[in-house]
Amino acid sequence: MADMDAGAGAVTARSTSVTSRSLAVLAAFESTTGALTVARIAQRARLPLSTTYRLVHELEAWGGLDRTADGHYQVGMRIWELGQLAGRRLRDRAHPFLQDLFDLTHENVHLAVREGTQVLYIDKIYGSRKVPMVSRVGGRLPLHTTAVGRVLLAAEPKWFVEAYVERELEAPTERTLVDPDGLRAAVAAAAHDHYSITINQMRVGSCSIAVPIVVAEEVVAAIGVVIEAARSGEARRFLPLLQSTAERVERALAVPSAWPRHPARRSDSH
């Protein structure tokens, strides 16, 4: 049953909106990286098979879906092209500075924003020999499992944080912090320190440190560096470079930073 709920925009067959049904077909691909059969799309979108066939063929003709050699379907390049327009200004302004950060550290770096209760990664630069990254451009991860996510969560009003920590939270590893009181403290620390460090939270063997990007007194994104968990003791040495990078992005966006940038007390959760 859980798989049937995978399409976040899924609608029932009772819906009379063609747009809703088309979006349900596209949403069927949200939690998978592979191709799907028409029958599988229908199941995940909760639509009649005949309706799904018609919508899939229309979307294929438009370029929203591509048909594979074995008759399955995958998201088409036109959707990817449209997706690149989302967050384009932020990504375009930030990318040169992310590249500089990567060149200076030779560590994996990424840029993320909050989308609902998840982190949405809009840019990343990484080396093939570095620690494998769970994040991918266009991918989403739970806010509480990443340093960028905690920085973004820390910028939200108290009611949002309270509602978030009281949810049933995903635990990708045995070390993932899901205790409400512990997570509350970690988020409060990130708000106080203006940075966050996570270790073994999303992936065993991974450590990340992140700082916010502030525009007009609003945290609009976060920049993070990912290293091996075995090197977590070195994480804070990247803080000045992260802070400098965030300030450069903020200046590129033509708005001065509103948050002071200085290391304070610890905000990591092991």
N, C-alpha and C positions, 0 to 999 in steps of 0.2 A: 504493500500500500504506500510505503514511503516514496517509492520511485514514481508513483502516479502523481505525487504532489510536487515532483521536481520542477515542473514548469511554473515559475513564480506568477506568471500572468494567466495561468490556466483558467478557462471558463467552462461552464457546463453547456450541454447541448441545447439547453433552453434559451441560451442567449440568442437574440435576434440581430445582433450587430455583426456585420461582416468584418469590420475593423477588429472587434474583440476576438473573433475566431482566427483571423489572420495573425494577430499578435500571440494568440495561444499556440499556434503552430510554431512560430519563431521561438517562443518561450520554452518549448519542449526541448530545445537544444541547450538551455542555460547550464545544466549540471552535467553535461557530457562533452567530451572532446572528440567523440567518434561520430560516424554516420549512423543514421537511423532508417529503419524501414517505414513505409507509410503507415503500416499497422501500428508500429511502435509510437510513431508521432501521434496518431489518433488516440492511443491509450493515454499517453502523457498529457495531451491537450484536452482530453475528455470530450472528444468530438466524434460524431458518427464517421465511419470509415469513408463513406461516399463523399461527405463534405470535405474531409481531409484530403482525399485524392484531388478534388477540384482546386482547393486552396494551394496545395503543394505544387500543382502544375502551373497555376497562375504565378506563384512566387518564383518558380524556376524560370518562367518566361521573363519575369521582371529582373532576375539576377539575384534575388534574395536567397535562393537555394540552388545548390548544384547537385546534379545526379552523378553518382559514382559508377564505376564500371560494373559493379555487382547489383545495381538497381537501387541502392540506398541513397539517402539524401544527407547533405551537410550544408552548413551555413555558407552562403555565396559571398563572393568578393564584394559585391555591392553593399552588403551589410557592413563588412569590414571597413569599406571606404567611408561610409556614413559615420561609423563609430569613431573614426579618426578625427572627426570634427568636434566631438565632445571634449571639452577641456583643452581645446587646441591652443588657446592663448596662453594658458598657464604652462602647458607642456612646452610650447615653442619658446617661451621666455625662460623657462627653467632649464631646458636641456643643455645649453652650453655650460652652465654652471655645474650641472650634474657630471658632465664630461670632465670638467676641471677637477671636481672632487674625486672622480675615479682615477684620473691621471696622478693625483697627489697621493692617494691612499692605496691604489691597486686592489681595492676591495669592492665587493658588490654594493651598488647604491640603487635606491629607488625613490620614486615620488608617488605619493598616494593622497587620496581625498576620501572623505566619509560619504558613503551612500547608504542611507538607512542605518542598519545595525552592522554594516560591513565596511571593510576597507576596500576601495577600488584603486588598483594600481594603474597609473596613467603613463608612467615611464620608468625605465630601468636600464642600467648599464652594468654589465657583469663580465667577469673573465671566465674562460672555460675551465681553468684550473682551480677556481675558488669553490667555497662550500656551495653545494647545490641549493638553489632557492626555490621555495614553494611558490612564491609569488610569480605572476606573469602579467604582462601588460594586458589590461582588460579583465584580469582576473580579480576575484573577490575573496577575502578571508575575514573571519570574525574579528571584530574590533579588539577584544580582550586578549587575543593570542599573539599580537604583534606590537612592537614598539611604536610604529607609526599609528597603529590603531588606538593605543592607549593615550598618545599625545592628542589625537583627534577627539577621543572620548572625553578627555580632561577639559576640553574647551566647551563642552556642552553644558547646558543648565543642569542644576541639581536634580530636577524631576526626571530628566532624560537618563542621567547616570543611575539614579535609583531604579527606574524601570528596567534599565539594561541589566544591572547586576542581579536583579531578582528573577530574571528569566532562567529557563533551563539552558545552561551554557554548554557549548560543545567543548570537548576535551580531546584535542588531537594527539596529545602525549600524556603520559602518566604525570608529568610535571606541570601540566597546564593549570593555571590558577583559576578555579571556578567558584571557590568559596566567596560568598557575597561580601563578608567583612574584609577578607584579604584583598579582594579585587577593589573594593571601595578605597582601601588604604593605598593601593598601588596607583589608582587613578588620582587620588588626592595628592600623592607625591609627585606625579607627573605635572599636575596643575601648579604645584608649588615650585618645582625645580625647573620647569619649562623644558624638560627632556625626559625620556624614559628608556630603560634598558630591559630587555626580556631575554631569558636564557631557557632553552629547551621548551619553549611554550607552544610553538607551532610545529616545530620539527626537532627531534632529538639531535643534538650536535650543532645546533645553530644558536647564535646570539645576535641580537640587533640593538642598535641605539638610534634614536630618532629625536628630531626637534621640529617645532611648528614653523609654518610660514604664515605670517600675520599681515593681513591687508585691511586697512581701515578699522583696526582694533578687532578684527575677526580672524580666527584661525581658519584658513581656507585650504590648507594642505599640510603635509608633513614630509620631511626628507629623512631617509634612514640609511644606515650602513649595516651590512650583514657580515659577520665573521664567524669563525668556528667557535663553538661553545668552550672548547679547551683554552681559547684565548680571551675569555670573557673579562679577565683582569685587565686587559688592554683597552677595553671598550671606551673608557672615558678619555683616552688620549685623542679620540676622534672628535670629541665634543667641540673644541674650538674651530675645527675645519667645518663641521656641520653648521655651527652657528654663523660662521662667516658666509657659507654658501647660502643659508636661508636669508641673511641680510642682503646679499647680492640679488637674489631672486626678488625680494621685496622691493628693492630699488628699481629693478627692471620693470616691475609692475607699477612703478611711479607712486608708491605709497610707502611712507616711512614705517618702520617696525614699531609695534606698540608694546611688545614684551621685552623686559630686560633679559640679557643673555649671560648667565653666569652659572657655573656648576654649584649646586648646593648639596643637599643631603641625598642619600641613595634613593633610587626609585625602582630598582630592579626587583623582580620576584623570581626566585630560583625554583 
